[in-house]
Amino acid sequence: MFLKFKTMVEKQFGLPIKGIQEDAGGEYKPFKRFLSDQGVFSSSTTSQNGIVKPRAYIATKYPLPESLLPTEPKNIKEALQNHKWLASMNDEFNALKSTDTWILVPYEPRMHVIDIYVDGILVIGPDTSPINKLVNDINHQFSLKDLGEVHYFLGVKIFRDSTGMYLSQTKYIPDHLVKLYMDGAKNSPNPTNAATKLSLIEGEPFSDITLYRSTICALQYLSLTRPDVAFIVNKLSQLLKAPTTCHWEVCKCLLRYLKGIISEGLIFRPTVEMVLESYSNANYASCVDDRRSTGDYVFFLGNNLISWSAKKQQVVVRSSIESEFGALANTVVELKWITSLLTELKIHMTRCPVIWVDNQSTTTLATNLVFHARLKHIEIDLHFVRDQIIAHQLAV
């Protein structure tokens, strides 16, 4: 096969290819026969079973000019060791500790933020002149295409005016409805029926599992700007292994709901007081298959919603207070991460963050230093939350 390929290349370019053979032309013989032909005899050892990586040496008849010499890395290892683009960026900027996708640029008295995703760069800052200077500096080393003020980024539409900033996915929803032939479907007033209980064994098996999974994947990305559907999307995501016709009907009901309010999204308005507040809740034994609970939380910075989650808990609990306290512990973990990120961004809170819960027993348990033996199975979460309250990192 190699000889045929070698002959084809020589005919196309009209130049011979010199092959450097390592054993006088006998490389296609069995290894032991090669040794015997050369008068070398040895017992079998592990070194004879090693894998030799072949190397290709290329020589040209005439020396190439410097402009034609290869400048790109020849393999993955070399590219990782000599990634000039990333190295030059790291020389100028420092990555956040909380997440490596955000990079800080120290401009006094306020800093600017760069969000990099593959080859898309989003620069955020309070003033336009330092941003233009930064873009020009980067453009000296890389060929950039300045698209001006951001309007679309990773499928999210961004609109700004004097009152604030608005994020939506008005183009993403109609495109997906057209793919499912639901662009003419009737609108639904609610994402799902409140009495609907999704089960793994309810209904007949759905014929197109790939369609169901791709639709749920699209809804998960859509929930980045639509917290109102995060809970039902979480429920539908738990049924990816074996969806049924009932699950698909709930999914279509959710799509009809989104069709009726395509223009809805997130609004971020200026706030005078930087206060971080959170609301924690749990849906006790909501899963009819294994009776696990679902923990939820939302975070507000001032009046702006910045983080939310609806996630199934990992263990089965025997009372609502246990599920509520598990949700509270997960909320505290998210609170610590957000606080760390805001600290790196030089955003300081005007007062201690507050977590609101709708369970009086959970509030009492979090602030009461008396330990009960019946709560030994949630002892780690209990001490974790209490330590944060004692350190005045939060209030419940």
Buried (B, 14 or more C-beta within 10 A) or exposed (E): EEEEEEEEEEEEEEEEEEEEEEEEEBEEEEEEEBBEEEEEEEEEEEEEEEEEEEEEEEEEEEEEEEEEEEEEBEEEEEEEEEEEEEEEBEEBBEBBEBEEEBBBBEBEEEBBBBBBEEEEBBBEBEEEEBBEEBEEEBEEEEEEEEEEEBEEBEEBBBEEEEEBBBBBBBEBBBEBBEEBEBEEBEEBEEBBEEEEEBEBEBBEEBEEEEBBBBBBEBBBBBBBBBBEBBBBBBBBBBBEEEBBEBBBBBBBBBBBBBBEBBEBBBBBEEEEEEBBBBBBBBBBBBBEEEEBBBBBBBBBBBBBBBBBBBEBBEEEBEEBBBBBBBBBBBBBBBBBEBBBBBEBBEEEBEEEBBBBBEBEBBBEBBEEEEEEEEBEEBEEBBEBBBEBBEEEBBBB
